[in-house]
């Protein structure tokens, strides 16, 4: 039987984790389901379950359409947030309905002051924004905001 790429089904990593957990339990080793998920993720080259899950669920480009996200989950990024230096790691990435725009979640380290006022500080450790292929933030409705500009570190 010949299979095509449309016949391919991605592996169900949760089933792998359940089987691993059952096999270890049969040997007298008690492992939580979360720990089993992380072990399966490392077996498949990911740092942890969240990274593997995000990569496995990443949308495929539509036929005839090349969509390249500016980042990948796990990438270290640097740039600016409200004109302040920002460094962090991409912990989430999702395609939007608009062409060449992605919803990216970044965990900053160290936290970034998100306030535009000199009167107070509002430090953020995590932010979710819509970015274009250039890594600059966009509003889904309206004009560019220029709030965030990040690139792979």
Buried (B, 14 or more C-beta within 10 A) or exposed (E): EEEEEEEEEEEEBBEBBBEBBEEBEEEEEEBEEEBBBBBBBBEEEBEEBBBBBBBBEEEEEEEEEEBEBBBEBBBEBEBBBBEEEBBBBBBBBBBEEEEBBBBBBBBBEEBBBBBEEEEEEEEBEEBEBBBBEEBBBBEEEEEEEEBBBBEEE
